[in-house]
Amino acid sequence: MMKPAGPLTIIRSLLFVLWMYGSMMIVGFAVIWLLVMPRSWSRAVYRFWLALIFGGLKVICGQSYEVRGRENLPQGGALIASRHESMMETQAFWQILDDPAIILKKELAWLPVFGWFAVKLENIVVDRGAAAKALRKMLRDARQRAAEGRQILIFPEGTRMKPGEFGALKPGVAGLYAAMNVPCVPVALDSGDYWAGNGIVRRPGKAVIEFLEPIAPGLSREDFMKLLQSRIESGTRALRANRT
């Protein structure tokens, strides 16, 4: 269990939160007109904002991230199935991958600025309350994005997990794997030790985002789910074990 954050860490975290959301509003509203322009323009501005965010994170909080296993990323369309512990990786993947399409719950699409640009960037918005209809739409959108050479990113546990805790994978990732017929790359990470999944705390240190050995297409649903869960869990545990 992590120790409670000290007063200095909390102050620095507060300053970063102000920096992150303040810059989002300033940059977002300054370029709101980009929502009617080509998607590539919005992508360039979003990457600029991410540079501000992660630069501020390092300066204000002493926090950064390291990427491992890039050699495991295939060229072209692929399915990326990542462990999810914080908002850090949601943003970092837009720096790490060339042009990802992230599976997002519908509620995020309604957020001012962030949601508007998430839709403009043609991420895949899912209404989890619509059951089978939502799954069909997600599969259709994912196949289209993959055909464009984009990498589909899903957080298969369905929600942010606390460090050291693991949940059963949701069935959507199996549907994507079967429908897309492309390699699935599991991702292990330890971001929750530095960027709190809930709350404002941002601790100093370097998180790791690691792309693991890809899972080739063609496995049965049961075998795929077992192998994916095993690789994500073992990879995530190894990151923490090797750090201590």
Order of alpha helices (4+ residues) and beta strands (2+ residues): alpha-alpha-beta-beta-alpha-beta-alpha-alpha-beta-alpha-beta-alpha-beta-beta-alpha
